[in-house]
Amino acid sequence: MGGGDLSRHRWFLPETPDVIGLLRAQVAITISALDALVAWAQGEAAAIDTIDGAEQRGDEAKRALFVALRAAFVTPLEPEDVFALSRGIDWVLNYTRDLATESRVMECPPDDAVADMGRLLAESMRAIDRAVEALGTADETGATEAADAAIAAERQLERRYYEGMGTLLDHHGRAERIARRELYRRCSRIGELVIDVAERVIYAVVKQS
């Protein structure tokens, strides 16, 4: 086939979108929401706007990823794994938004315990970002080590959760105790979702081995 024929048929070549880059963009939005949660808990009232806006940006990033996944002829991860990772990251973001909503509805602003747990959640998601990046380069050791780091941060969150729950008896108002308990439980649930994402990374590595 001559060069002219190649030129005419080039448009038939499959696209190779940056699926890993799009997945990491979704992670970055989630991290920004968690960082904003910490800032809000530390008294930066305007940080709540970042949390509110992150959900829409996260949904847009997720849609862009799915469009790219449908168009991709070859991906560094199996589509099933990409979908599961994206869904898990989206749940982390949605639960973070829900935590902020509950805090406002219950008129119970986040305290130091929420700030500490939020900081650990952000740390764990940064580890997830490193894990996803490593998956894109077939660095199995780097991916699993980063996933393990995310799980380790969540274990620290569990300890902070129990510490926070233990201090609730110091709050004499029953309504405040109930409200703070719900916020702490929400943080704990987000941590469980992070573990799900980390374990999915490890599962993807096992399948590639």
PyMOL commands that place a pseudoatom at each C-alpha (Angstrom):
pseudoatom trace, name=CA, resn=MET, resi=1, chain=A, elem=C, hetatm=0, pos=[0.000, 0.000, 0.000]
pseudoatom trace, name=CA, resn=GLY, resi=2, chain=A, elem=C, hetatm=0, pos=[1.432, 3.409, -0.933]
pseudoatom trace, name=CA, resn=GLY, resi=3, chain=A, elem=C, hetatm=0, pos=[1.911, 6.408, 1.304]
pseudoatom trace, name=CA, resn=GLY, resi=4, chain=A, elem=C, hetatm=0, pos=[-1.174, 8.058, -0.163]
pseudoatom trace, name=CA, resn=ASP, resi=5, chain=A, elem=C, hetatm=0, pos=[-3.315, 5.095, 0.814]
pseudoatom trace, name=CA, resn=LEU, resi=6, chain=A, elem=C, hetatm=0, pos=[-1.964, 5.229, 4.368]
pseudoatom trace, name=CA, resn=SER, resi=7, chain=A, elem=C, hetatm=0, pos=[-2.859, 8.900, 4.568]
pseudoatom trace, name=CA, resn=ARG, resi=8, chain=A, elem=C, hetatm=0, pos=[-6.388, 8.248, 3.360]
pseudoatom trace, name=CA, resn=HIS, resi=9, chain=A, elem=C, hetatm=0, pos=[-6.961, 5.446, 5.859]
pseudoatom trace, name=CA, resn=ARG, resi=10, chain=A, elem=C, hetatm=0, pos=[-5.251, 7.006, 8.883]
pseudoatom trace, name=CA, resn=TRP, resi=11, chain=A, elem=C, hetatm=0, pos=[-8.558, 8.075, 10.315]
pseudoatom trace, name=CA, resn=PHE, resi=12, chain=A, elem=C, hetatm=0, pos=[-9.480, 4.430, 10.816]
pseudoatom trace, name=CA, resn=LEU, resi=13, chain=A, elem=C, hetatm=0, pos=[-6.761, 4.014, 13.464]
pseudoatom trace, name=CA, resn=PRO, resi=14, chain=A, elem=C, hetatm=0, pos=[-8.208, 3.649, 16.989]
pseudoatom trace, name=CA, resn=GLU, resi=15, chain=A, elem=C, hetatm=0, pos=[-7.870, 6.435, 19.491]
pseudoatom trace, name=CA, resn=THR, resi=16, chain=A, elem=C, hetatm=0, pos=[-5.592, 6.032, 22.508]
pseudoatom trace, name=CA, resn=PRO, resi=17, chain=A, elem=C, hetatm=0, pos=[-6.957, 8.445, 25.140]
pseudoatom trace, name=CA, resn=ASP, resi=18, chain=A, elem=C, hetatm=0, pos=[-5.071, 8.939, 28.391]
pseudoatom trace, name=CA, resn=VAL, resi=19, chain=A, elem=C, hetatm=0, pos=[-7.317, 6.836, 30.600]
pseudoatom trace, name=CA, resn=ILE, resi=20, chain=A, elem=C, hetatm=0, pos=[-4.858, 6.873, 33.512]
pseudoatom trace, name=CA, resn=GLY, resi=21, chain=A, elem=C, hetatm=0, pos=[-4.528, 10.652, 33.285]
pseudoatom trace, name=CA, resn=LEU, resi=22, chain=A, elem=C, hetatm=0, pos=[-8.305, 11.051, 33.329]
pseudoatom trace, name=CA, resn=LEU, resi=23, chain=A, elem=C, hetatm=0, pos=[-8.590, 8.732, 36.314]
pseudoatom trace, name=CA, resn=ARG, resi=24, chain=A, elem=C, hetatm=0, pos=[-5.940, 10.738, 38.162]
pseudoatom trace, name=CA, resn=ALA, resi=25, chain=A, elem=C, hetatm=0, pos=[-7.841, 13.933, 37.346]
pseudoatom trace, name=CA, resn=GLN, resi=26, chain=A, elem=C, hetatm=0, pos=[-10.828, 12.451, 39.151]
pseudoatom trace, name=CA, resn=VAL, resi=27, chain=A, elem=C, hetatm=0, pos=[-8.608, 11.606, 42.122]
pseudoatom trace, name=CA, resn=ALA, resi=28, chain=A, elem=C, hetatm=0, pos=[-7.245, 15.180, 42.167]
pseudoatom trace, name=CA, resn=ILE, resi=29, chain=A, elem=C, hetatm=0, pos=[-10.751, 16.626, 42.473]
pseudoatom trace, name=CA, resn=THR, resi=30, chain=A, elem=C, hetatm=0, pos=[-11.483, 14.302, 45.381]
pseudoatom trace, name=CA, resn=ILE, resi=31, chain=A, elem=C, hetatm=0, pos=[-8.260, 15.336, 47.110]
pseudoatom trace, name=CA, resn=SER, resi=32, chain=A, elem=C, hetatm=0, pos=[-9.186, 18.996, 46.689]
pseudoatom trace, name=CA, resn=ALA, resi=33, chain=A, elem=C, hetatm=0, pos=[-12.513, 18.339, 48.416]
pseudoatom trace, name=CA, resn=LEU, resi=34, chain=A, elem=C, hetatm=0, pos=[-10.807, 16.556, 51.319]
pseudoatom trace, name=CA, resn=ASP, resi=35, chain=A, elem=C, hetatm=0, pos=[-8.250, 19.349, 51.672]
pseudoatom trace, name=CA, resn=ALA, resi=36, chain=A, elem=C, hetatm=0, pos=[-11.146, 21.802, 51.740]
pseudoatom trace, name=CA, resn=LEU, resi=37, chain=A, elem=C, hetatm=0, pos=[-12.828, 19.726, 54.438]
pseudoatom trace, name=CA, resn=VAL, resi=38, chain=A, elem=C, hetatm=0, pos=[-9.727, 20.056, 56.606]
pseudoatom trace, name=CA, resn=ALA, resi=39, chain=A, elem=C, hetatm=0, pos=[-9.545, 23.800, 55.959]
pseudoatom trace, name=CA, resn=TRP, resi=40, chain=A, elem=C, hetatm=0, pos=[-13.235, 24.182, 56.782]
pseudoatom trace, name=CA, resn=ALA, resi=41, chain=A, elem=C, hetatm=0, pos=[-12.817, 22.241, 60.019]
pseudoatom trace, name=CA, resn=GLN, resi=42, chain=A, elem=C, hetatm=0, pos=[-9.961, 24.594, 60.903]
pseudoatom trace, name=CA, resn=GLY, resi=43, chain=A, elem=C, hetatm=0, pos=[-12.164, 27.647, 60.535]
pseudoatom trace, name=CA, resn=GLU, resi=44, chain=A, elem=C, hetatm=0, pos=[-11.905, 28.635, 56.854]
pseudoatom trace, name=CA, resn=ALA, resi=45, chain=A, elem=C, hetatm=0, pos=[-15.579, 29.156, 56.143]
pseudoatom trace, name=CA, resn=ALA, resi=46, chain=A, elem=C, hetatm=0, pos=[-15.072, 29.773, 52.407]
pseudoatom trace, name=CA, resn=ALA, resi=47, chain=A, elem=C, hetatm=0, pos=[-13.609, 26.263, 51.968]
pseudoatom trace, name=CA, resn=ILE, resi=48, chain=A, elem=C, hetatm=0, pos=[-17.143, 24.849, 51.990]
pseudoatom trace, name=CA, resn=ASP, resi=49, chain=A, elem=C, hetatm=0, pos=[-17.604, 26.298, 48.490]
pseudoatom trace, name=CA, resn=THR, resi=50, chain=A, elem=C, hetatm=0, pos=[-14.779, 24.081, 47.216]
pseudoatom trace, name=CA, resn=ILE, resi=51, chain=A, elem=C, hetatm=0, pos=[-16.505, 21.008, 48.635]
pseudoatom trace, name=CA, resn=ASP, resi=52, chain=A, elem=C, hetatm=0, pos=[-19.823, 21.996, 47.071]
pseudoatom trace, name=CA, resn=GLY, resi=53, chain=A, elem=C, hetatm=0, pos=[-18.254, 22.625, 43.666]
pseudoatom trace, name=CA, resn=ALA, resi=54, chain=A, elem=C, hetatm=0, pos=[-16.164, 19.460, 43.691]
pseudoatom trace, name=CA, resn=GLU, resi=55, chain=A, elem=C, hetatm=0, pos=[-19.122, 17.145, 43.172]
pseudoatom trace, name=CA, resn=GLN, resi=56, chain=A, elem=C, hetatm=0, pos=[-20.024, 18.654, 39.796]
pseudoatom trace, name=CA, resn=ARG, resi=57, chain=A, elem=C, hetatm=0, pos=[-16.394, 18.700, 38.687]
pseudoatom trace, name=CA, resn=GLY, resi=58, chain=A, elem=C, hetatm=0, pos=[-16.043, 15.102, 39.805]
pseudoatom trace, name=CA, resn=ASP, resi=59, chain=A, elem=C, hetatm=0, pos=[-19.095, 14.049, 37.811]
pseudoatom trace, name=CA, resn=GLU, resi=60, chain=A, elem=C, hetatm=0, pos=[-17.719, 15.784, 34.738]
pseudoatom trace, name=CA, resn=ALA, resi=61, chain=A, elem=C, hetatm=0, pos=[-14.361, 14.058, 35.184]
pseudoatom trace, name=CA, resn=LYS, resi=62, chain=A, elem=C, hetatm=0, pos=[-16.070, 10.695, 35.576]
pseudoatom trace, name=CA, resn=ARG, resi=63, chain=A, elem=C, hetatm=0, pos=[-18.112, 11.204, 32.393]
pseudoatom trace, name=CA, resn=ALA, resi=64, chain=A, elem=C, hetatm=0, pos=[-14.999, 12.231, 30.457]
pseudoatom trace, name=CA, resn=LEU, resi=65, chain=A, elem=C, hetatm=0, pos=[-13.270, 9.075, 31.656]
pseudoatom trace, name=CA, resn=PHE, resi=66, chain=A, elem=C, hetatm=0, pos=[-16.138, 6.835, 30.579]
pseudoatom trace, name=CA, resn=VAL, resi=67, chain=A, elem=C, hetatm=0, pos=[-16.298, 8.480, 27.151]
pseudoatom trace, name=CA, resn=ALA, resi=68, chain=A, elem=C, hetatm=0, pos=[-12.570, 7.917, 26.740]
pseudoatom trace, name=CA, resn=LEU, resi=69, chain=A, elem=C, hetatm=0, pos=[-12.897, 4.330, 27.927]
pseudoatom trace, name=CA, resn=ARG, resi=70, chain=A, elem=C, hetatm=0, pos=[-15.490, 3.596, 25.265]
pseudoatom trace, name=CA, resn=ALA, resi=71, chain=A, elem=C, hetatm=0, pos=[-13.293, 5.116, 22.574]
pseudoatom trace, name=CA, resn=ALA, resi=72, chain=A, elem=C, hetatm=0, pos=[-10.075, 3.412, 23.646]
pseudoatom trace, name=CA, resn=PHE, resi=73, chain=A, elem=C, hetatm=0, pos=[-8.909, 0.416, 21.630]
pseudoatom trace, name=CA, resn=VAL, resi=74, chain=A, elem=C, hetatm=0, pos=[-6.248, -0.548, 24.179]
pseudoatom trace, name=CA, resn=THR, resi=75, chain=A, elem=C, hetatm=0, pos=[-6.063, 0.538, 27.832]
pseudoatom trace, name=CA, resn=PRO, resi=76, chain=A, elem=C, hetatm=0, pos=[-3.335, 0.013, 30.461]
pseudoatom trace, name=CA, resn=LEU, resi=77, chain=A, elem=C, hetatm=0, pos=[-5.980, -1.488, 32.757]
pseudoatom trace, name=CA, resn=GLU, resi=78, chain=A, elem=C, hetatm=0, pos=[-8.957, -3.669, 32.017]
pseudoatom trace, name=CA, resn=PRO, resi=79, chain=A, elem=C, hetatm=0, pos=[-12.097, -1.546, 31.544]
pseudoatom trace, name=CA, resn=GLU, resi=80, chain=A, elem=C, hetatm=0, pos=[-13.716, -3.333, 34.484]
pseudoatom trace, name=CA, resn=ASP, resi=81, chain=A, elem=C, hetatm=0, pos=[-10.918, -2.162, 36.786]
pseudoatom trace, name=CA, resn=VAL, resi=82, chain=A, elem=C, hetatm=0, pos=[-11.031, 1.393, 35.465]
pseudoatom trace, name=CA, resn=PHE, resi=83, chain=A, elem=C, hetatm=0, pos=[-14.779, 1.503, 36.043]
pseudoatom trace, name=CA, resn=ALA, resi=84, chain=A, elem=C, hetatm=0, pos=[-14.477, 0.098, 39.579]
pseudoatom trace, name=CA, resn=LEU, resi=85, chain=A, elem=C, hetatm=0, pos=[-11.709, 2.527, 40.512]
pseudoatom trace, name=CA, resn=SER, resi=86, chain=A, elem=C, hetatm=0, pos=[-13.613, 5.499, 39.097]
pseudoatom trace, name=CA, resn=ARG, resi=87, chain=A, elem=C, hetatm=0, pos=[-16.785, 4.492, 40.912]
pseudoatom trace, name=CA, resn=GLY, resi=88, chain=A, elem=C, hetatm=0, pos=[-14.938, 4.085, 44.215]
pseudoatom trace, name=CA, resn=ILE, resi=89, chain=A, elem=C, hetatm=0, pos=[-13.237, 7.459, 43.877]
pseudoatom trace, name=CA, resn=ASP, resi=90, chain=A, elem=C, hetatm=0, pos=[-16.606, 9.024, 43.061]
pseudoatom trace, name=CA, resn=TRP, resi=91, chain=A, elem=C, hetatm=0, pos=[-18.122, 7.521, 46.204]
pseudoatom trace, name=CA, resn=VAL, resi=92, chain=A, elem=C, hetatm=0, pos=[-15.331, 8.990, 48.321]
pseudoatom trace, name=CA, resn=LEU, resi=93, chain=A, elem=C, hetatm=0, pos=[-16.104, 12.413, 46.871]
pseudoatom trace, name=CA, resn=ASN, resi=94, chain=A, elem=C, hetatm=0, pos=[-19.868, 12.045, 47.298]
pseudoatom trace, name=CA, resn=TYR, resi=95, chain=A, elem=C, hetatm=0, pos=[-19.542, 10.961, 50.918]
pseudoatom trace, name=CA, resn=THR, resi=96, chain=A, elem=C, hetatm=0, pos=[-17.272, 13.923, 51.593]
pseudoatom trace, name=CA, resn=ARG, resi=97, chain=A, elem=C, hetatm=0, pos=[-19.932, 16.224, 50.189]
pseudoatom trace, name=CA, resn=ASP, resi=98, chain=A, elem=C, hetatm=0, pos=[-22.573, 14.434, 52.274]
pseudoatom trace, name=CA, resn=LEU, resi=99, chain=A, elem=C, hetatm=0, pos=[-20.496, 14.943, 55.415]
pseudoatom trace, name=CA, resn=ALA, resi=100, chain=A, elem=C, hetatm=0, pos=[-20.388, 18.679, 54.785]
pseudoatom trace, name=CA, resn=THR, resi=101, chain=A, elem=C, hetatm=0, pos=[-24.126, 18.730, 54.103]
pseudoatom trace, name=CA, resn=GLU, resi=102, chain=A, elem=C, hetatm=0, pos=[-24.918, 16.828, 57.295]
pseudoatom trace, name=CA, resn=SER, resi=103, chain=A, elem=C, hetatm=0, pos=[-22.710, 19.164, 59.295]
pseudoatom trace, name=CA, resn=ARG, resi=104, chain=A, elem=C, hetatm=0, pos=[-24.641, 22.173, 58.071]
pseudoatom trace, name=CA, resn=VAL, resi=105, chain=A, elem=C, hetatm=0, pos=[-28.078, 20.587, 58.408]
pseudoatom trace, name=CA, resn=MET, resi=106, chain=A, elem=C, hetatm=0, pos=[-27.377, 19.463, 61.966]
pseudoatom trace, name=CA, resn=GLU, resi=107, chain=A, elem=C, hetatm=0, pos=[-25.764, 22.844, 62.732]
pseudoatom trace, name=CA, resn=CYS, resi=108, chain=A, elem=C, hetatm=0, pos=[-22.749, 20.995, 64.064]
pseudoatom trace, name=CA, resn=PRO, resi=109, chain=A, elem=C, hetatm=0, pos=[-19.517, 22.422, 62.620]
pseudoatom trace, name=CA, resn=PRO, resi=110, chain=A, elem=C, hetatm=0, pos=[-16.606, 20.020, 62.126]
pseudoatom trace, name=CA, resn=ASP, resi=111, chain=A, elem=C, hetatm=0, pos=[-14.130, 19.847, 64.996]
pseudoatom trace, name=CA, resn=ASP, resi=112, chain=A, elem=C, hetatm=0, pos=[-10.491, 18.846, 65.452]
pseudoatom trace, name=CA, resn=ALA, resi=113, chain=A, elem=C, hetatm=0, pos=[-11.328, 15.157, 65.157]
pseudoatom trace, name=CA, resn=VAL, resi=114, chain=A, elem=C, hetatm=0, pos=[-12.971, 15.692, 61.768]
pseudoatom trace, name=CA, resn=ALA, resi=115, chain=A, elem=C, hetatm=0, pos=[-10.002, 17.805, 60.665]
pseudoatom trace, name=CA, resn=ASP, resi=116, chain=A, elem=C, hetatm=0, pos=[-7.574, 15.057, 61.683]
pseudoatom trace, name=CA, resn=MET, resi=117, chain=A, elem=C, hetatm=0, pos=[-9.590, 12.357, 59.930]
pseudoatom trace, name=CA, resn=GLY, resi=118, chain=A, elem=C, hetatm=0, pos=[-9.961, 14.548, 56.865]
pseudoatom trace, name=CA, resn=ARG, resi=119, chain=A, elem=C, hetatm=0, pos=[-6.211, 15.041, 56.768]
pseudoatom trace, name=CA, resn=LEU, resi=120, chain=A, elem=C, hetatm=0, pos=[-5.654, 11.282, 56.884]
pseudoatom trace, name=CA, resn=LEU, resi=121, chain=A, elem=C, hetatm=0, pos=[-8.247, 10.764, 54.161]
pseudoatom trace, name=CA, resn=ALA, resi=122, chain=A, elem=C, hetatm=0, pos=[-6.468, 13.279, 51.946]
pseudoatom trace, name=CA, resn=GLU, resi=123, chain=A, elem=C, hetatm=0, pos=[-3.176, 11.509, 52.653]
pseudoatom trace, name=CA, resn=SER, resi=124, chain=A, elem=C, hetatm=0, pos=[-4.695, 8.172, 51.702]
pseudoatom trace, name=CA, resn=MET, resi=125, chain=A, elem=C, hetatm=0, pos=[-6.085, 9.563, 48.445]
pseudoatom trace, name=CA, resn=ARG, resi=126, chain=A, elem=C, hetatm=0, pos=[-2.687, 10.990, 47.550]
pseudoatom trace, name=CA, resn=ALA, resi=127, chain=A, elem=C, hetatm=0, pos=[-1.360, 7.460, 47.988]
pseudoatom trace, name=CA, resn=ILE, resi=128, chain=A, elem=C, hetatm=0, pos=[-4.142, 6.236, 45.688]
pseudoatom trace, name=CA, resn=ASP, resi=129, chain=A, elem=C, hetatm=0, pos=[-3.003, 8.770, 43.115]
pseudoatom trace, name=CA, resn=ARG, resi=130, chain=A, elem=C, hetatm=0, pos=[0.530, 7.378, 43.268]
pseudoatom trace, name=CA, resn=ALA, resi=131, chain=A, elem=C, hetatm=0, pos=[-0.873, 3.868, 42.940]
pseudoatom trace, name=CA, resn=VAL, resi=132, chain=A, elem=C, hetatm=0, pos=[-2.905, 4.759, 39.850]
pseudoatom trace, name=CA, resn=GLU, resi=133, chain=A, elem=C, hetatm=0, pos=[0.086, 6.496, 38.301]
pseudoatom trace, name=CA, resn=ALA, resi=134, chain=A, elem=C, hetatm=0, pos=[2.184, 3.375, 38.881]
pseudoatom trace, name=CA, resn=LEU, resi=135, chain=A, elem=C, hetatm=0, pos=[-0.500, 1.190, 37.305]
pseudoatom trace, name=CA, resn=GLY, resi=136, chain=A, elem=C, hetatm=0, pos=[-0.174, 3.273, 34.159]
pseudoatom trace, name=CA, resn=THR, resi=137, chain=A, elem=C, hetatm=0, pos=[3.522, 2.421, 33.922]
pseudoatom trace, name=CA, resn=ALA, resi=138, chain=A, elem=C, hetatm=0, pos=[3.094, -1.259, 34.846]
pseudoatom trace, name=CA, resn=ASP, resi=139, chain=A, elem=C, hetatm=0, pos=[5.085, -0.634, 38.037]
pseudoatom trace, name=CA, resn=GLU, resi=140, chain=A, elem=C, hetatm=0, pos=[3.431, -3.382, 40.054]
pseudoatom trace, name=CA, resn=THR, resi=141, chain=A, elem=C, hetatm=0, pos=[5.609, -2.881, 43.134]
pseudoatom trace, name=CA, resn=GLY, resi=142, chain=A, elem=C, hetatm=0, pos=[5.015, 0.865, 43.168]
pseudoatom trace, name=CA, resn=ALA, resi=143, chain=A, elem=C, hetatm=0, pos=[1.270, 0.389, 42.759]
pseudoatom trace, name=CA, resn=THR, resi=144, chain=A, elem=C, hetatm=0, pos=[0.934, -2.098, 45.601]
pseudoatom trace, name=CA, resn=GLU, resi=145, chain=A, elem=C, hetatm=0, pos=[3.214, -0.111, 47.930]
pseudoatom trace, name=CA, resn=ALA, resi=146, chain=A, elem=C, hetatm=0, pos=[1.165, 3.028, 47.339]
pseudoatom trace, name=CA, resn=ALA, resi=147, chain=A, elem=C, hetatm=0, pos=[-2.079, 1.097, 47.862]
pseudoatom trace, name=CA, resn=ASP, resi=148, chain=A, elem=C, hetatm=0, pos=[-0.675, -0.270, 51.119]
pseudoatom trace, name=CA, resn=ALA, resi=149, chain=A, elem=C, hetatm=0, pos=[0.199, 3.294, 52.175]
pseudoatom trace, name=CA, resn=ALA, resi=150, chain=A, elem=C, hetatm=0, pos=[-3.417, 4.320, 51.574]
pseudoatom trace, name=CA, resn=ILE, resi=151, chain=A, elem=C, hetatm=0, pos=[-4.606, 1.459, 53.757]
pseudoatom trace, name=CA, resn=ALA, resi=152, chain=A, elem=C, hetatm=0, pos=[-2.083, 2.370, 56.468]
pseudoatom trace, name=CA, resn=ALA, resi=153, chain=A, elem=C, hetatm=0, pos=[-3.390, 5.961, 56.564]
pseudoatom trace, name=CA, resn=GLU, resi=154, chain=A, elem=C, hetatm=0, pos=[-6.916, 4.623, 56.930]
pseudoatom trace, name=CA, resn=ARG, resi=155, chain=A, elem=C, hetatm=0, pos=[-5.828, 2.477, 59.883]
pseudoatom trace, name=CA, resn=GLN, resi=156, chain=A, elem=C, hetatm=0, pos=[-4.597, 5.669, 61.539]
pseudoatom trace, name=CA, resn=LEU, resi=157, chain=A, elem=C, hetatm=0, pos=[-7.999, 7.169, 60.799]
pseudoatom trace, name=CA, resn=GLU, resi=158, chain=A, elem=C, hetatm=0, pos=[-9.657, 4.289, 62.632]
pseudoatom trace, name=CA, resn=ARG, resi=159, chain=A, elem=C, hetatm=0, pos=[-7.621, 5.054, 65.747]
pseudoatom trace, name=CA, resn=ARG, resi=160, chain=A, elem=C, hetatm=0, pos=[-8.528, 8.739, 65.531]
pseudoatom trace, name=CA, resn=TYR, resi=161, chain=A, elem=C, hetatm=0, pos=[-12.165, 7.777, 65.051]
pseudoatom trace, name=CA, resn=TYR, resi=162, chain=A, elem=C, hetatm=0, pos=[-12.226, 5.788, 68.285]
pseudoatom trace, name=CA, resn=GLU, resi=163, chain=A, elem=C, hetatm=0, pos=[-10.410, 8.557, 70.122]
pseudoatom trace, name=CA, resn=GLY, resi=164, chain=A, elem=C, hetatm=0, pos=[-13.015, 11.022, 68.913]
pseudoatom trace, name=CA, resn=MET, resi=165, chain=A, elem=C, hetatm=0, pos=[-15.883, 8.730, 69.872]
pseudoatom trace, name=CA, resn=GLY, resi=166, chain=A, elem=C, hetatm=0, pos=[-14.342, 8.368, 73.316]
pseudoatom trace, name=CA, resn=THR, resi=167, chain=A, elem=C, hetatm=0, pos=[-14.427, 12.128, 73.877]
pseudoatom trace, name=CA, resn=LEU, resi=168, chain=A, elem=C, hetatm=0, pos=[-18.113, 12.467, 73.029]
pseudoatom trace, name=CA, resn=LEU, resi=169, chain=A, elem=C, hetatm=0, pos=[-19.072, 11.863, 76.638]
pseudoatom trace, name=CA, resn=ASP, resi=170, chain=A, elem=C, hetatm=0, pos=[-17.374, 15.180, 77.384]
pseudoatom trace, name=CA, resn=HIS, resi=171, chain=A, elem=C, hetatm=0, pos=[-20.143, 16.880, 75.403]
pseudoatom trace, name=CA, resn=HIS, resi=172, chain=A, elem=C, hetatm=0, pos=[-23.013, 17.383, 77.798]
pseudoatom trace, name=CA, resn=GLY, resi=173, chain=A, elem=C, hetatm=0, pos=[-25.628, 18.165, 75.161]
pseudoatom trace, name=CA, resn=ARG, resi=174, chain=A, elem=C, hetatm=0, pos=[-27.324, 15.017, 73.827]
pseudoatom trace, name=CA, resn=ALA, resi=175, chain=A, elem=C, hetatm=0, pos=[-28.023, 16.613, 70.438]
pseudoatom trace, name=CA, resn=GLU, resi=176, chain=A, elem=C, hetatm=0, pos=[-24.387, 17.564, 69.990]
pseudoatom trace, name=CA, resn=ARG, resi=177, chain=A, elem=C, hetatm=0, pos=[-23.211, 14.068, 70.925]
pseudoatom trace, name=CA, resn=ILE, resi=178, chain=A, elem=C, hetatm=0, pos=[-25.531, 12.520, 68.354]
pseudoatom trace, name=CA, resn=ALA, resi=179, chain=A, elem=C, hetatm=0, pos=[-24.529, 14.995, 65.636]
pseudoatom trace, name=CA, resn=ARG, resi=180, chain=A, elem=C, hetatm=0, pos=[-20.803, 14.546, 66.188]
pseudoatom trace, name=CA, resn=ARG, resi=181, chain=A, elem=C, hetatm=0, pos=[-21.168, 10.789, 66.295]
pseudoatom trace, name=CA, resn=GLU, resi=182, chain=A, elem=C, hetatm=0, pos=[-22.767, 10.910, 62.847]
pseudoatom trace, name=CA, resn=LEU, resi=183, chain=A, elem=C, hetatm=0, pos=[-19.959, 13.076, 61.460]
pseudoatom trace, name=CA, resn=TYR, resi=184, chain=A, elem=C, hetatm=0, pos=[-17.320, 10.750, 62.875]
pseudoatom trace, name=CA, resn=ARG, resi=185, chain=A, elem=C, hetatm=0, pos=[-19.116, 7.722, 61.445]
pseudoatom trace, name=CA, resn=ARG, resi=186, chain=A, elem=C, hetatm=0, pos=[-19.244, 9.418, 58.066]
pseudoatom trace, name=CA, resn=CYS, resi=187, chain=A, elem=C, hetatm=0, pos=[-15.467, 9.913, 58.173]
pseudoatom trace, name=CA, resn=SER, resi=188, chain=A, elem=C, hetatm=0, pos=[-15.025, 6.268, 59.098]
pseudoatom trace, name=CA, resn=ARG, resi=189, chain=A, elem=C, hetatm=0, pos=[-17.218, 5.191, 56.186]
pseudoatom trace, name=CA, resn=ILE, resi=190, chain=A, elem=C, hetatm=0, pos=[-15.180, 7.302, 53.768]
pseudoatom trace, name=CA, resn=GLY, resi=191, chain=A, elem=C, hetatm=0, pos=[-12.091, 5.520, 55.075]
pseudoatom trace, name=CA, resn=GLU, resi=192, chain=A, elem=C, hetatm=0, pos=[-13.695, 2.163, 54.282]
pseudoatom trace, name=CA, resn=LEU, resi=193, chain=A, elem=C, hetatm=0, pos=[-14.357, 3.357, 50.739]
pseudoatom trace, name=CA, resn=VAL, resi=194, chain=A, elem=C, hetatm=0, pos=[-10.699, 4.332, 50.382]
pseudoatom trace, name=CA, resn=ILE, resi=195, chain=A, elem=C, hetatm=0, pos=[-9.706, 0.808, 51.410]
pseudoatom trace, name=CA, resn=ASP, resi=196, chain=A, elem=C, hetatm=0, pos=[-12.038, -0.569, 48.722]
pseudoatom trace, name=CA, resn=VAL, resi=197, chain=A, elem=C, hetatm=0, pos=[-10.246, 1.547, 46.108]
pseudoatom trace, name=CA, resn=ALA, resi=198, chain=A, elem=C, hetatm=0, pos=[-6.813, 0.519, 47.387]
pseudoatom trace, name=CA, resn=GLU, resi=199, chain=A, elem=C, hetatm=0, pos=[-7.734, -3.142, 47.337]
pseudoatom trace, name=CA, resn=ARG, resi=200, chain=A, elem=C, hetatm=0, pos=[-9.025, -2.761, 43.792]
pseudoatom trace, name=CA, resn=VAL, resi=201, chain=A, elem=C, hetatm=0, pos=[-5.599, -1.459, 42.819]
pseudoatom trace, name=CA, resn=ILE, resi=202, chain=A, elem=C, hetatm=0, pos=[-4.018, -4.543, 44.363]
pseudoatom trace, name=CA, resn=TYR, resi=203, chain=A, elem=C, hetatm=0, pos=[-6.526, -6.776, 42.566]
pseudoatom trace, name=CA, resn=ALA, resi=204, chain=A, elem=C, hetatm=0, pos=[-5.681, -5.119, 39.248]
pseudoatom trace, name=CA, resn=VAL, resi=205, chain=A, elem=C, hetatm=0, pos=[-2.004, -5.805, 39.877]
pseudoatom trace, name=CA, resn=VAL, resi=206, chain=A, elem=C, hetatm=0, pos=[-2.724, -9.464, 40.654]
pseudoatom trace, name=CA, resn=LYS, resi=207, chain=A, elem=C, hetatm=0, pos=[-4.646, -9.828, 37.387]
pseudoatom trace, name=CA, resn=GLN, resi=208, chain=A, elem=C, hetatm=0, pos=[-1.793, -8.277, 35.416]
pseudoatom trace, name=CA, resn=SER, resi=209, chain=A, elem=C, hetatm=0, pos=[0.819, -10.580, 36.978]
for i in range(1, 209): cmd.bond("trace and resi %d" % i, "trace and resi %d" % (i + 1))
show_as sticks, trace
zoom trace
